[in-house]
């Protein structure tokens, strides 16, 4: 599912990360989750941005902010795997 539909795999990775098991401690789980974000919603929005915007505008700035939020979500989920809270700038 990761390769054919990365965005669809995200909820499954998140569910797996919530279980108290060895899987929760597996770096591969978080690498796959990051890959799913990168190849799924982030790639989609990035392509839309590239095709739609050629100059900076309020709309293009909003699109960049949305991409940044996806990146932040990707990082936050990876950092909370051991229960620590994400702190911007760490």
C-alpha positions as CSV (number, residue, x, y, z in Angstrom):
1,X,0.0,0.0,0.0
2,X,2.9,2.4,0.7
3,X,4.1,2.4,-2.8
4,X,0.7,2.3,-4.6
5,X,-1.2,4.7,-2.3
6,X,1.1,6.4,0.2
7,X,-1.6,8.7,1.6
8,X,-3.9,5.8,2.3
9,X,-1.1,4.1,4.3
10,X,-0.7,7.0,6.8
11,X,-3.6,6.1,9.1
12,X,-2.3,2.5,9.3
13,X,1.2,3.6,10.3
14,X,-0.3,6.0,12.9
15,X,-2.5,3.2,14.3
16,X,0.6,0.9,14.5
17,X,2.5,3.6,16.4
18,X,-0.1,3.8,19.1
19,X,0.1,0.1,20.1
20,X,2.4,-0.7,23.0
21,X,4.6,-3.2,21.2
22,X,8.0,-3.6,19.7
23,X,6.7,-2.1,16.5
24,X,6.2,1.2,18.2
25,X,9.9,1.3,18.9
26,X,10.9,0.4,15.3
27,X,12.7,3.1,13.4
28,X,11.4,1.5,10.2
29,X,7.8,2.3,11.1
30,X,8.7,6.0,11.4
31,X,10.8,6.0,8.2
32,X,7.8,4.4,6.4
33,X,5.4,7.0,7.9
34,X,7.7,9.9,6.8
35,X,7.9,8.3,3.3
36,X,4.2,8.0,3.1
37,X,3.8,11.7,4.0
38,X,6.6,12.7,1.5
39,X,5.2,10.6,-1.4
40,X,1.6,11.2,-0.5
41,X,0.1,14.6,0.6
42,X,3.4,16.5,0.5
43,X,4.2,15.4,-3.0
44,X,0.7,16.1,-4.2
45,X,0.6,19.7,-2.8
46,X,4.1,20.4,-4.0
47,X,3.2,19.4,-7.5
48,X,0.0,21.5,-7.4
49,X,2.1,24.5,-6.1
50,X,4.7,24.1,-8.9
51,X,2.0,23.9,-11.6
52,X,-0.2,26.7,-10.3
53,X,2.2,29.4,-9.0
54,X,4.9,31.2,-11.0
55,X,5.1,34.4,-8.9
56,X,4.7,35.2,-5.3
57,X,1.2,36.2,-4.2
58,X,-1.0,35.9,-1.1
59,X,-2.4,32.7,-2.4
60,X,1.1,31.2,-3.1
61,X,2.2,32.2,0.4
62,X,-0.8,30.3,1.8
63,X,0.1,27.3,-0.3
64,X,3.7,27.3,1.0
65,X,2.3,27.6,4.6
66,X,0.1,24.6,4.0
67,X,3.2,22.6,2.8
68,X,5.1,23.7,5.9
69,X,2.2,22.5,8.1
70,X,2.4,19.1,6.4
71,X,6.2,19.0,7.0
72,X,5.6,20.0,10.7
73,X,3.0,17.2,11.1
74,X,5.4,14.7,9.6
75,X,8.1,15.8,12.0
76,X,5.8,16.0,15.0
77,X,4.5,12.4,14.5
78,X,8.1,11.1,14.3
79,X,9.1,13.0,17.4
80,X,6.2,11.8,19.5
81,X,6.9,8.2,19.0
82,X,8.3,7.8,22.6
83,X,5.7,10.1,24.2
84,X,7.9,13.3,24.1
85,X,6.1,16.4,22.9
86,X,7.2,18.1,19.7
87,X,8.8,21.5,20.3
88,X,9.5,23.6,17.3
89,X,13.1,24.5,16.9
90,X,14.4,21.4,18.6
